[in-house]
Amino acid sequence: MQPLSKYDGAAAPADQPGLIAPDTSGMNFYRADPALTDLLRIHLSDALFKHIEPHLDRLGGLAGGPLDECARLADRHVPVLHQRDRFGRDAQWIEYHPAYRELERAAFGEFGIHAMSLRKGVLGWPQTYPVAAKHAFTFLFNQAEFGLGCPINVTDGCAKLLSNFGGAALKEKYLDGLTQTDMSRLTQGGQFMTEKEGGSDVGKLTATAVQEDDHWRLTGEKWFCSNADAKVVMLLARPQGAEGGTRGVGLFLMPRFLDDGSPNHYRIVRLKDKLGTRSMASGEVKLEGAVAYAVGRLDRGFVQMAEMVNSSRLSNGVKSTALMRRAWHDAMAVARGRVVFGQRIVDLPLARRQLMKIMLATEQALSMSFITADALDRAEAGSQDAAALLRILTPTLKFRATRDARKVCGDALEMRGGIGYIEEFATARLLRDAHLGSIWEGTGNIVALDALKRAVGRHGADAALAADLHARLDDSANVPQAWRDRLRGLVDQSIGFARGVSARMDNEAEARRATSLLYHVASAVALAWEGGRIHQMRGDARRLLLSRLVIEHRVAARDPFQLTENSTQRAIAGHLLSERAAGMAEVGELLIAA
Ligand SMILES: Cc1cc2nc3c(=O)[nH]c(=O)nc-3n(C[C@H](O)[C@H](O)[C@H](O)COP(=O)(O)OP(=O)(O)OC[C@H]3O[C@@H](n4cnc5c(N)ncnc54)[C@H](O)[C@@H]3O)c2cc1C
């Protein structure tokens, strides 16, 4: 197969060993990630796993090589908005660097990540893909390029909204393009919700819709429009005369071009100059009588859009996990490749502790991404319990993983020392991108409140979480009883705390802490459950040690004056930082040792 990119990333100079620490250039992000393989073996059928593994292997190689170089170039050569063509005619278009186009070709054309949930036959699989499989591709792709992750996800989300709520004629017209892998027929999606008046407070939005024959005309402004030149946009607007608040907003599909090929009546006024995701165009849009079509019930617009927002929140969690995994690979490349004071960084006790912190947050997020994706798959298959579980896992994952990504990417940057801060290496880009995850699709406060006030307070979804976590512990016969008992107690405590917080309005300021506790305890259970499935983990029980570290470092109260470094801690670090698997016999005692 031809290399995807003509831009070759330079590897670390072989003639100057150790002078500048190597980075991840040339790494295959799939092969370098046995935990990903193990979790896929747990969550997917054998047949599906066997089918996708060669594709993941290929994407892993591309993401560690040519796609990464494309991402670096696309980040530096940002999109440019043009208002006229060279003959002076008004024609609005966005110019992208060829590297961005190559990223698009890989994501949409070759791997079809956006289409996996809805179109059968992508990559030769006769069915659609479960979410857990789709997000394995999301995870690998976003280790190279985070900016395009948004268009992939919103295209997927638009197609899903249309498929769930759109009328037959709309589906006939737009669904095929949204799920195409033929680049000449693909129509990417966008989701324009935020206005100056309200991002979090969507009920304040002022864009107005007026009915005209079979369609509507939209006026107003949208303030944050990622993938600004998307061909098919889902957006919220208030039908003239509708009530205020979120109940009064309807969901509309707005095409970029009208049936006669002329541009629809809206303008991208300017592009945002962003800290991160610079490769992808986010703009401000003026609606000037734009033609749009109602999707689903007009008085259910917000509720319907929330479905897209929730699947985007899961995708966001996965993408933040991808940034953390990439940061981890980079930090380890430095720690193994650079010698300071006569020792490799990875052998220095303080650096080992820093590395473990990066590893811990990353592996927690990976486990949580998988159990959330699995809940979505089961919910879509009709399980009410899974739907309730999903309701609480989604904001919990989105809240904590996106926040952890900021810190992890910053810590990995520091591991590289001064050049980590220099844009020639990926670490600076990772850090800039990481700050977005906890803003879009709901800021940290908004998703923590969603988890506590709505998922727990209104829907009682905490019961589903408690049941799921207890069931996982029941299903972990290999895990030492004492550890299972410890986790059971913590599950009940964290759920009880969340209930207490959600029960009273004046506890609102505790929502973030309660959501973090749910996340940490759930991830500790998931890690233990995975670690105990020794067959699928190919004999490696080390995720049990991660389960212990989550509780020790992220949940348990600690005496700040007590020394914590001892032979148990050193043995745990030795296992986790080595590339060698450790079986149940080796980790079992460490799990409960003082
Ligand atoms: C790069 C980028 C791309 C984006 N792309 C899109 C897009 O494609 N489509 C789209 O619709 N939007 C998009 N957004 C917008 C994004 O979703 C919003 O910016 C975000 O939801 C926050 O809304 P806001 O900016 O109005 O902030 P505000 O809602 O004004 O929030 C300001 C602060 O108030 C806090 N806050 C708000 N309510 C509460 C509360 N009840 N309790 C405690 N604190 C609260 C928030 O946490 C935040 O810290 C994008 C944003 C960025 C940065």
The ligand as an SDF file (V2000), in Angstrom:
LIG
                    3D

 53 58  0  0  0  0  0  0  0  0999 V2000
  -12.9560   25.1670   20.1280 C   0  0  0  0  0  0  0  0  0  0  0  0
  -14.3990   25.1300   20.4390 C   0  0  0  0  0  0  0  0  0  0  0  0
  -15.2710   24.5410   19.5620 C   0  0  0  0  0  0  0  0  0  0  0  0
  -16.6340   24.5000   19.8340 C   0  0  0  0  0  0  0  0  0  0  0  0
  -17.4670   23.9390   18.9130 N   0  0  0  0  0  0  0  0  0  0  0  0
  -18.8070   23.9810   19.1250 C   0  0  0  0  0  0  0  0  0  0  0  0
  -19.7200   23.4820   18.1380 C   0  0  0  0  0  0  0  0  0  0  0  0
  -19.3230   22.9630   17.1030 O   0  0  0  0  0  0  0  0  0  0  0  0
  -21.0270   23.5850   18.3790 N   0  0  0  0  0  0  0  0  0  0  0  0
  -21.5250   24.1440   19.5150 C   0  0  0  0  0  0  0  0  0  0  0  0
  -22.7210   24.1950   19.6730 O   0  0  0  0  0  0  0  0  0  0  0  0
  -20.6950   24.6350   20.4690 N   0  0  0  0  0  0  0  0  0  0  0  0
  -19.3490   24.5640   20.2940 C   0  0  0  0  0  0  0  0  0  0  0  0
  -18.4930   25.0600   21.2510 N   0  0  0  0  0  0  0  0  0  0  0  0
  -19.0560   25.7760   22.3800 C   0  0  0  0  0  0  0  0  0  0  0  0
  -18.9580   25.0690   23.7030 C   0  0  0  0  0  0  0  0  0  0  0  0
  -19.7570   23.9220   23.7220 O   0  0  0  0  0  0  0  0  0  0  0  0
  -19.3410   26.0890   24.7730 C   0  0  0  0  0  0  0  0  0  0  0  0
  -18.3450   27.1020   24.7620 O   0  0  0  0  0  0  0  0  0  0  0  0
  -19.4750   25.4950   26.1370 C   0  0  0  0  0  0  0  0  0  0  0  0
  -20.5820   24.6380   26.1920 O   0  0  0  0  0  0  0  0  0  0  0  0
  -19.6030   26.5680   27.2400 C   0  0  0  0  0  0  0  0  0  0  0  0
  -20.5530   27.5120   26.9270 O   0  0  0  0  0  0  0  0  0  0  0  0
  -20.2090   29.0810   27.0200 P   0  0  0  0  0  0  0  0  0  0  0  0
  -18.9790   29.3200   26.2130 O   0  0  0  0  0  0  0  0  0  0  0  0
  -21.4100   29.8580   26.6890 O   0  0  0  0  0  0  0  0  0  0  0  0
  -19.8120   29.3140   28.5210 O   0  0  0  0  0  0  0  0  0  0  0  0
  -20.8190   29.6180   29.7160 P   0  0  0  0  0  0  0  0  0  0  0  0
  -21.9880   28.7320   29.6010 O   0  0  0  0  0  0  0  0  0  0  0  0
  -21.0670   31.0730   29.7770 O   0  0  0  0  0  0  0  0  0  0  0  0
  -19.9460   29.1880   30.9550 O   0  0  0  0  0  0  0  0  0  0  0  0
  -19.0070   30.0590   31.5760 C   0  0  0  0  0  0  0  0  0  0  0  0
  -18.5840   29.4200   32.9090 C   0  0  0  0  0  0  0  0  0  0  0  0
  -19.7310   29.2880   33.7420 O   0  0  0  0  0  0  0  0  0  0  0  0
  -19.7930   27.9890   34.2650 C   0  0  0  0  0  0  0  0  0  0  0  0
  -21.1860   27.6260   34.4850 N   0  0  0  0  0  0  0  0  0  0  0  0
  -22.2270   27.7010   33.6400 C   0  0  0  0  0  0  0  0  0  0  0  0
  -23.3540   27.2620   34.2290 N   0  0  0  0  0  0  0  0  0  0  0  0
  -23.0110   26.8680   35.4800 C   0  0  0  0  0  0  0  0  0  0  0  0
  -23.7130   26.3120   36.5950 C   0  0  0  0  0  0  0  0  0  0  0  0
  -25.0140   26.0550   36.5200 N   0  0  0  0  0  0  0  0  0  0  0  0
  -23.0260   26.0620   37.7370 N   0  0  0  0  0  0  0  0  0  0  0  0
  -21.7070   26.2890   37.8220 C   0  0  0  0  0  0  0  0  0  0  0  0
  -20.9960   26.8200   36.8100 N   0  0  0  0  0  0  0  0  0  0  0  0
  -21.6240   27.0980   35.6500 C   0  0  0  0  0  0  0  0  0  0  0  0
  -19.1570   27.1040   33.1990 C   0  0  0  0  0  0  0  0  0  0  0  0
  -18.6820   25.8850   33.7680 O   0  0  0  0  0  0  0  0  0  0  0  0
  -18.0300   28.0040   32.7150 C   0  0  0  0  0  0  0  0  0  0  0  0
  -16.9000   27.8270   33.5290 O   0  0  0  0  0  0  0  0  0  0  0  0
  -17.1250   25.0730   21.0180 C   0  0  0  0  0  0  0  0  0  0  0  0
  -16.2360   25.6570   21.9210 C   0  0  0  0  0  0  0  0  0  0  0  0
  -14.9040   25.6820   21.6560 C   0  0  0  0  0  0  0  0  0  0  0  0
  -13.9610   26.3370   22.6280 C   0  0  0  0  0  0  0  0  0  0  0  0
  1  2  1  0
  2  3  1  0
  2 52  2  0
  3  4  2  0
  4  5  1  0
  4 50  1  0
  5  6  2  0
  6  7  1  0
  6 13  1  0
  7  8  2  0
  7  9  1  0
  9 10  1  0
 10 11  2  0
 10 12  1  0
 12 13  2  0
 13 14  1  0
 14 15  1  0
 14 50  1  0
 15 16  1  0
 16 17  1  0
 16 18  1  0
 18 19  1  0
 18 20  1  0
 20 21  1  0
 20 22  1  0
 22 23  1  0
 23 24  1  0
 24 25  2  0
 24 26  1  0
 24 27  1  0
 27 28  1  0
 28 29  2  0
 28 30  1  0
 28 31  1  0
 31 32  1  0
 32 33  1  0
 33 34  1  0
 33 48  1  0
 34 35  1  0
 35 36  1  0
 35 46  1  0
 36 37  1  0
 36 45  1  0
 37 38  2  0
 38 39  1  0
 39 40  1  0
 39 45  2  0
 40 41  1  0
 40 42  2  0
 42 43  1  0
 43 44  2  0
 44 45  1  0
 46 47  1  0
 46 48  1  0
 48 49  1  0
 50 51  2  0
 51 52  1  0
 52 53  1  0
M  END
$$$$
